[in-house]
Amino acid sequence: MTDKLSEIYMEMGISKTLADKGETILNSLENRFKAIDETAEYNQLKVLGAMQKARVSEGCLHGTTGYGYNDLGRDTLEEVYANIFHTEDALVRPQITCGTHALALALMSNLRPGDELLCPVGKPYDTLDEVIGIRPSIGSLAEYGISYRQVDLLPDGSFDLEGIKNAINEKTKLVEIQRSRGYATRPTLSVEKTGELISYIKSVKNDVICMVDNCYGEFVETIEPSDVGADMVVGSLIKNPGGGLSPIGGYIAGTSKCIENAAYRLTSPGLGKEVGASLHVLPNMYQGLFLAPTVTASALKSAIFASYMLEDMGVEVSPKASETRYDIIQEAILKSPDKLIAFCKGIQAAAPVDSYVTPEPWDMPGYDDQVIMAAGAFVSGSSIELSADGPLKEPYSVYFQGGITWPHGKFGILKACQCLLDS
Ligand SMILES: *Cc1c(COP(=O)(O)O)cnc(C)c1O
């Protein structure tokens, strides 16, 4: 590290010892970073090719208002998503308010009373508890007479194939597979593993809809779950595919039938995809998608760097520093509420927006326990931007993600480590 760089790190509150430690660790990561850059290069061309194939034009960047009939930019963006995910169709809208909404929409539109939903990789993401009705809630799938079954992963993290086979019955209509770990201590699934599970499920029951919660997984690998048999992939535009620029939105990419169902549910029976003005968000959605492969790469580098720094400090991390990544989430098992809060304070202090505020645990809608969140983001709550959060419960894990530029991700981790050391 040059003296000049060292100096600005010190000015920004990072000790020379810690900054030097970071350099030593980085020197050993050259090959891993190179592999990440290669994936980003591949995905950059995939996205570019998808845009060119769909003939994205300057006119696509102009939005519509009101009903949004004949919204060229919206319809073309959906074609671009379908090209990227190699699906028949896609629904990509600012009217899909967040990831949970996209998932709820995919589920509610493709399930009917009397159907059963199966989660074969354990309990899904916390906010789906109320969607499914695991925790009673107004408007849940349970209220509409849609039943739910769950098969947990085996203790070693592998699929319980026997249990899954036994759980599939004549009512099983849709299987929801969550790729990322969410707030659970379990392995993230690679696309390849996800594909193996889908093949197995289809071998038991051929016509079951396989839906993948793809949150945090987009562009981490060169293939997506829809390349290995998923009928629907679902995610949030304030995570990877929004590239940090999309100010809102969610996507569902999948078969024509699944997307048609989703569109009629999102707007109204009879209207479907024909309405839904894109307002003024299309330039950000397009440009964010264009940036998404390299932004995801920055987030991945940040996660890997964090895991090595923390392991070095004696903190248990998951995935372990040396493990291959299938999403951008890094969990650190901090084992004390004070450390969890200190880590989040460090991330907040490293933010470009609201760096001077102190994050506090709060009762967040959709979550059972109090949650602490550090995010000083340009897009509120965006977790492709540098952010950290965790529920205040044993084992006091912090989930760290994002960093839309690698230098910022690196700085944020150093700052969080400095806060941990000082606490
Ligand atoms: C973030 C996330 C969700 C929910 O997305 P929100 O935009 O926060 O509603 C669902 N599943 C997984 C795996 C996630 O990471």
The ligand as an SDF file (V2000), in Angstrom:
LIG
                    3D

 15 15  0  0  0  0  0  0  0  0999 V2000
  -34.1690  -10.3200    0.4270 C   0  0  0  0  0  0  0  0  0  0  0  0
  -34.7660  -11.6500    0.2870 C   0  0  0  0  0  0  0  0  0  0  0  0
  -36.1370  -11.8190    0.1840 C   0  0  0  0  0  0  0  0  0  0  0  0
  -37.1100  -10.6950    0.3570 C   0  0  0  0  0  0  0  0  0  0  0  0
  -36.8240   -9.5810   -0.3640 O   0  0  0  0  0  0  0  0  0  0  0  0
  -37.3000   -8.1310    0.1390 P   0  0  0  0  0  0  0  0  0  0  0  0
  -36.9770   -7.2700   -1.0110 O   0  0  0  0  0  0  0  0  0  0  0  0
  -36.4780   -7.8140    1.3580 O   0  0  0  0  0  0  0  0  0  0  0  0
  -38.7360   -8.2020    0.4440 O   0  0  0  0  0  0  0  0  0  0  0  0
  -36.5950  -13.0930   -0.0170 C   0  0  0  0  0  0  0  0  0  0  0  0
  -35.7690  -14.1480   -0.0830 N   0  0  0  0  0  0  0  0  0  0  0  0
  -34.4390  -14.0220    0.0450 C   0  0  0  0  0  0  0  0  0  0  0  0
  -33.5770  -15.2300   -0.0350 C   0  0  0  0  0  0  0  0  0  0  0  0
  -33.9000  -12.7750    0.2210 C   0  0  0  0  0  0  0  0  0  0  0  0
  -32.5890  -12.6430    0.3280 O   0  0  0  0  0  0  0  0  0  0  0  0
  1  2  1  0
  2  3  1  0
  2 14  2  0
  3  4  1  0
  3 10  2  0
  4  5  1  0
  5  6  1  0
  6  7  2  0
  6  8  1  0
  6  9  1  0
 10 11  1  0
 11 12  2  0
 12 13  1  0
 12 14  1  0
 14 15  1  0
M  END
$$$$
